[in-house]
């Protein structure tokens, strides 16, 4: 298996622009998580899905952030409009609860908002 | 002004020695714990896990100890190698949810 795949690997954008981050979880996994990592706050859970349904979005910082999971093999995290304080590494992770509860992480998207 | 970031504690260990990385978790109702290793530019990588009904679990060169009384988790790495240099995070899963909370991390430096 290729693991959790995230794209793009790096994103540089200007303040006010829309940013879309993408994630393909491991095939067969039923949970998907979006995390944000910064030096200030460490790894923060933004939102997680179970069987494509958002379960807990209490970590989503503002209405500017939205996440969707239209099917079991794809999720997006969108920021509109982006701000410099959104600059961070965004990780997607997935797991399959029936066999174990380990989270498998992607390589992350390094987002820089200028 | 100058931004204040997380100050990652750093553990420096001589190659071949054993390392012990500690973590204090926050929720006494957490029922599952994981240690992750993160190398520069990569995502966190699973090392070992333990459930709350256990107090010790061993893997290859790694051991996790859980002390629920004081809400403390530790990761022991035997015969530390240069490839072990990374940031290590503990994560707790809140009981009744599938929500994982990560600690702030410890940087491990292995000295040759």
Interface residues (C-beta under 8 A of the other chain):
Chain A: X4 X31 X33 X35 X38 X39 X40 X41 X42 X43 X45 X48 X50 X55 X56 X91 X93 X97 X100 X101 X102 X103 X104 X105 X106 X107 X108
Chain B: X3 X4 X5 X6 X32 X34 X36 X41 X42 X43 X44 X45 X46 X49 X89 X91 X93 X97 X98 X99 X100 X101 X102 X103 X104 X105
